[in-house]
Amino acid sequence: MNADLSRPSFVERELPAGRHQFHKERLMSQIHDDLRTAGADGGAGTAATPSRSGTVRNPFLRRAVLVPVAGFALAGALAAGFFGYLHQGAADGAGATMATGPAMTTRIGAADAQGAPQLLDRISLAASASSAAHSGVRADQYVYIGSKTATTYVKTEGNKHTLVSEKLHERHQWNSPDGTKGWLIEPGNTGPEGVTLEGPDEKGQTPTPYLNAPSYDYLAQLPTDPDVLLRKIYEETKGSGRGPDQEAFTTIGDLLRASYPPPALTAALYKAAAKVPGVVTVDDAVDAAGRRGIAVARLDEHSGQREEWIFDRQSLAFLGERTVQVQGESGEQGLIKPGTVVFTSAVMIRTVVDHMKERP
């Protein structure tokens, strides 16, 4: 199904409040906030400005994606890289590490509030049928996810704000099944050789996998009864995000996109998603690789953004995910208009390899 190590927007995106405290995007956002608090005259000439909601969006950061448990070690490496990044001129300065261009836009697909349960049931059956291609992961192997991704954000230079999109780029991630070892290569966030995802958490302890930072072994132990699974998701995400239903949908999407769930769990996640109020189908959606399909989606009524999971029309295989502004405006000065693609991702390959950094 899909991909990503950790995921805030380059944009003015209202992220769930409690979910990403261990994620590297949250860490980087805190670093950015601290720098602003300490004084903007420290050198970040094009740092992001506060949004209308009062929060700060750092253009260096991508939409938050699930960080596997091994990802805690990434914090120090990215923090060091971030200060060098600011020294170069921040996200859109002369030394910018990420190319930017016109904001990504799309036709807003029509939503159907009636068809989601039937479509998700079919998708669940298709996921169950894929069990022959999923034989598990040995302790000495690694889960590899290769994807393409890009984000839209508000570029700020002085008092001028411009909506731009990050250049579509590849992302390569490896994780051991127990979540203690991993590696990430992603232009703009790591050097050409990448960074390790191995190491202790912020308290110097070995991280324990949990719902929003799982390992493959953790996923293999989750309940596959859709009702029990959904109840667990609601209980463990209580108080996070912009409401329990949106948070449940986002959490399920994270698990489907950024990890490697066993087929039985994948099927259960789709069945659980069908029980979340407000889930709809969208007649047409395109992933980051340009593959067109049908989508299962839910609108975040607070932000006006719709999170869409995109599937192949024939095989119902998961292709990718995107977030589209469909109602109202967001971002600095309301620059993110309906039809703006806030985030896009395409899972190109997800498999098991025998060695770290091995590309299938």
C-alpha positions in Angstrom: 0.0 0.0 0.0 2.2 3.0 0.7 4.9 5.2 2.2 6.5 7.8 4.5 8.5 8.3 7.6 7.0 10.9 9.5 4.4 13.7 7.8 3.1 18.8 9.0 2.6 20.5 5.9 4.9 22.9 4.3 1.5 24.5 4.5 -0.8 25.9 6.9 -2.2 22.6 7.9 -4.2 22.0 11.1 -2.4 18.8 12.4 -3.8 16.6 15.1 -2.7 18.0 18.3 -1.2 15.0 20.1 -0.3 12.5 17.5 3.1 13.7 16.3 4.9 14.5 19.5 7.5 12.0 18.7 7.5 12.5 15.0 10.4 14.3 13.4 8.2 16.9 11.8 6.9 17.9 15.2 10.4 18.1 16.5 11.5 20.2 13.6 8.5 22.5 14.1 9.4 22.9 17.7 13.0 23.8 16.7 11.6 26.4 14.3 9.3 27.8 16.9 12.2 28.1 19.4 14.2 29.9 16.8 11.4 32.4 16.2 11.0 32.9 19.9 14.7 33.5 20.4 14.6 36.2 17.7 14.3 36.1 13.9 17.5 38.0 13.5 19.4 34.8 13.9 19.6 34.3 10.2 16.5 32.5 8.9 15.6 35.2 6.4 12.6 33.4 4.9 11.3 31.5 7.9 7.6 30.7 7.8 5.2 33.1 9.5 2.4 32.3 11.9 -0.8 31.2 10.4 -4.1 32.8 11.0 -4.8 30.2 13.7 -1.6 31.4 15.5 0.5 28.3 14.8 3.8 28.4 12.9 4.2 26.3 9.8 7.8 25.6 8.7 8.2 25.2 5.0 11.0 22.7 5.7 8.5 20.3 7.0 6.4 17.8 5.1 3.0 16.6 5.9 3.5 14.4 8.9 3.8 10.7 8.2 4.0 7.8 10.5 7.4 7.4 12.1 8.3 3.8 12.8 9.7 3.2 16.2 13.3 3.2 14.9 12.8 6.7 13.7 13.5 8.4 17.0 17.2 8.4 16.2 16.4 10.6 13.3 15.8 13.6 15.5 19.4 14.5 16.1 20.5 14.1 12.5 17.7 16.1 11.2 18.1 18.8 13.8 21.7 19.2 12.8 20.7 19.3 9.2 18.0 21.8 9.9 20.4 24.4 11.4 22.6 24.1 8.3 19.5 24.4 6.2 18.6 27.7 8.0 22.1 28.9 7.5 21.8 28.3 3.8 18.8 30.5 3.6 15.9 28.4 4.8 13.3 26.8 2.7 13.2 29.2 -0.1 16.4 31.1 0.2 19.4 31.1 -2.0 20.6 27.9 -0.5 17.3 26.1 -0.6 17.5 22.3 -0.7 14.1 21.7 -2.2 13.0 23.1 -5.5 9.7 24.8 -5.6 7.2 25.7 -8.4 3.6 26.6 -9.0 1.1 25.2 -6.5 -0.3 21.8 -7.4 -4.0 22.0 -8.3 -6.6 19.4 -9.3 -10.2 19.0 -10.3 -12.2 18.3 -7.1 -13.8 14.9 -7.5 -17.4 14.4 -6.7 -18.1 12.7 -3.4 -20.7 10.0 -2.8 -21.8 9.5 0.8 -23.5 6.2 0.0 -20.9 4.1 -1.8 -18.1 4.0 0.8 -19.1 0.8 2.7 -19.5 -1.2 -0.4 -16.3 0.0 -2.0 -14.3 -0.6 1.3 -15.8 -4.1 1.5 -14.5 -4.9 -2.0 -11.1 -3.3 -1.2 -10.9 -5.4 2.0 -11.6 -8.6 0.0 -8.9 -7.7 -2.5 -6.4 -7.1 0.4 -7.3 -10.5 1.9 -6.6 -12.1 -1.5 -3.1 -10.7 -1.6 -2.0 -12.9 1.3 0.0 -15.2 -1.0 2.3 -12.3 -1.8 2.8 -11.5 1.8 4.7 -14.2 3.6 5.7 -12.2 6.6 9.1 -10.7 7.6 11.9 -12.6 9.2 13.8 -11.0 12.1 16.9 -10.5 9.9 15.0 -8.8 7.0 13.8 -5.3 6.4 10.5 -3.7 5.2 11.3 -1.4 2.3 8.9 1.3 1.1 9.7 3.4 -2.0 7.4 6.3 -2.7 7.1 9.6 -4.5 5.8 12.6 -2.6 5.4 16.4 -2.6 3.7 19.1 -0.5 2.3 22.5 -1.1 3.1 25.4 1.3 3.0 29.2 1.7 6.4 30.7 0.9 7.1 33.9 2.9 9.7 36.5 1.9 9.5 39.6 4.0 5.8 40.6 3.8 5.1 38.7 0.6 3.4 35.3 0.7 3.3 33.0 -2.3 1.7 29.5 -2.6 4.3 27.1 -4.1 4.7 23.3 -4.3 7.7 21.2 -3.4 9.3 19.3 -6.2 8.0 15.8 -6.5 10.8 13.5 -5.2 11.5 9.9 -4.3 11.6 8.6 -0.8 13.3 5.3 0.3 12.8 3.8 3.8 13.9 0.6 5.4 12.8 -0.7 8.8 13.6 -3.9 10.7 10.4 -5.9 11.8 11.0 -5.1 15.5 11.4 -1.4 14.7 14.9 -1.0 16.3 16.8 -0.5 13.0 16.1 1.6 9.9 17.4 4.0 7.3 15.9 6.9 5.3 17.0 8.5 2.1 15.0 11.5 1.0 16.2 14.6 -1.0 15.9 17.7 1.1 15.5 15.9 4.4 18.6 13.8 4.3 21.9 13.8 2.4 22.5 11.5 -0.6 23.5 8.6 1.7 20.6 9.1 4.0 20.3 8.9 7.8 19.9 6.1 10.3 16.6 5.6 12.1 18.2 3.6 14.9 18.6 4.8 18.4 17.0 5.7 21.7 14.0 7.9 22.3 14.2 11.4 23.8 14.6 9.9 27.2 17.4 7.7 26.2 15.3 4.6 26.3 14.5 2.0 23.7 11.3 3.1 22.1 8.2 0.9 22.5 6.1 0.5 19.4 2.5 1.9 19.6 -0.3 2.7 17.3 1.1 5.9 15.8 4.7 4.6 15.8 4.4 0.9 15.0 6.8 -1.8 14.0 5.9 -4.7 11.8 5.9 -7.0 14.8 3.5 -4.6 16.6 1.2 -4.6 13.6 1.2 -8.4 13.5 -0.3 -8.4 17.0 -3.1 -6.0 16.5 -6.7 -7.4 16.5 -8.2 -8.2 13.1 -11.8 -8.0 14.2 -12.8 -4.6 12.7 -15.0 -3.6 15.6 -12.3 -4.4 18.2 -9.7 -2.7 16.1 -11.7 0.4 15.6 -12.5 0.6 19.3 -8.8 0.4 20.1 -8.0 3.2 17.6 -10.7 5.5 19.1 -9.5 4.7 22.6 -5.8 5.3 21.9 -6.3 8.5 19.9 -8.9 10.0 22.2 -8.4 13.8 22.7 -6.1 14.1 19.6 -6.8 15.8 16.3 -9.9 17.7 15.2 -12.4 15.2 16.5 -12.5 11.4 17.1 -13.8 10.4 13.7 -11.3 12.5 11.7 -8.5 11.2 13.9 -9.5 7.6 13.5 -9.7 8.0 9.7 -6.3 9.7 9.6 -4.7 7.0 11.9 -6.0 4.2 9.7 -4.7 6.0 6.6 -1.3 6.4 8.3 -1.2 2.6 9.0 -2.2 1.8 5.4 0.2 4.2 3.8 3.3 4.3 5.9 3.7 0.8 7.1 3.5 -2.8 6.0 0.5 -4.4 7.7 -0.1 -8.1 7.3 -3.0 -8.9 4.9 -5.5 -9.8 7.7 -4.9 -6.5 9.4 -5.0 -4.6 6.2 -8.4 -6.1 5.4 -9.6 -5.3 9.0 -8.4 -1.7 8.7 -10.5 -1.2 5.6 -13.6 -2.7 7.3 -12.9 -0.5 10.3 -12.7 2.6 8.0 -16.1 1.8 6.6 -17.6 2.2 10.1 -16.1 5.8 10.6 -18.9 8.4 10.1 -18.4 10.8 7.3 -16.4 8.5 5.0 -17.2 8.9 1.3 -16.1 7.8 -2.1 -14.6 10.2 -4.7 -15.1 9.4 -8.3 -11.7 10.5 -9.6 -8.3 11.1 -7.9 -4.7 11.1 -9.1 -1.7 10.0 -7.0 1.8 11.6 -7.0 2.9 9.3 -9.9 0.0 10.4 -12.1 -2.0 7.2 -11.7 -5.7 7.8 -11.8 -8.1 5.9 -9.6 -11.1 6.0 -7.3 -10.8 7.2 -3.7 -12.1 6.7 -0.2 -12.0 10.0 1.6 -13.1 12.1 4.6 -13.5 15.8 4.9 -11.9 17.6 7.8 -14.6 20.2 8.3 -12.3 22.4 10.4 -9.7 22.9 7.7 -11.9 22.2 4.6 -9.3 19.7 3.4 -10.2 16.2 2.2 -7.9 13.3 2.8 -8.2 10.8 -0.1 -6.9 7.2 -0.3 -6.5 6.4 -3.9 -7.1 2.9 -5.4 -6.7 1.3 -8.8 -10.2 1.0 -10.4 -9.7 -2.6 -11.5 -7.4 -4.3 -9.0 -8.4 -2.1 -6.1 -4.7 -2.0 -5.1 -3.7 1.0 -2.9 -1.9 3.6 -5.1 -1.3 6.5 -2.8 -2.9 9.3 -0.9 -3.4 13.0 -1.3 -5.0 15.9 0.7 -7.1 18.4 -1.3 -8.5 21.7 -0.2 -12.2 21.3 -1.1 -14.0 23.9 1.0 -13.1 27.4 2.1 -9.5 28.8 2.2 -6.5 28.2 4.5 -2.9 29.2 4.7 -1.4 32.6 5.1 -3.8 35.2 3.7 -6.1 32.4 2.5 -3.8 31.4 -0.3 -4.8 27.8 -0.3 -7.9 27.8 -2.4 -10.3 25.0 -3.2 -8.6 22.6 -5.7 -5.1 23.0 -4.2 -3.3 19.7 -3.6 -1.9 20.2 -0.2 -0.1 16.9 -0.1 0.4 14.0 -2.5 2.1 10.6 -2.2 2.4 7.5 -4.4 3.6 4.1 -3.1 5.8 2.8 -5.9 6.9 -0.4 -4.2 6.5 -2.0 -0.7 8.2 -5.2 -0.1 10.7 -7.2 2.1 14.4 -7.2 1.4 17.3 -9.0 3.0 19.6 -6.1 3.6 19.5 -2.5 4.8 19.6 0.0 1.9 18.8 -2.8 -0.6 16.5 -1.6 -3.3 14.4 -4.2 -5.0 
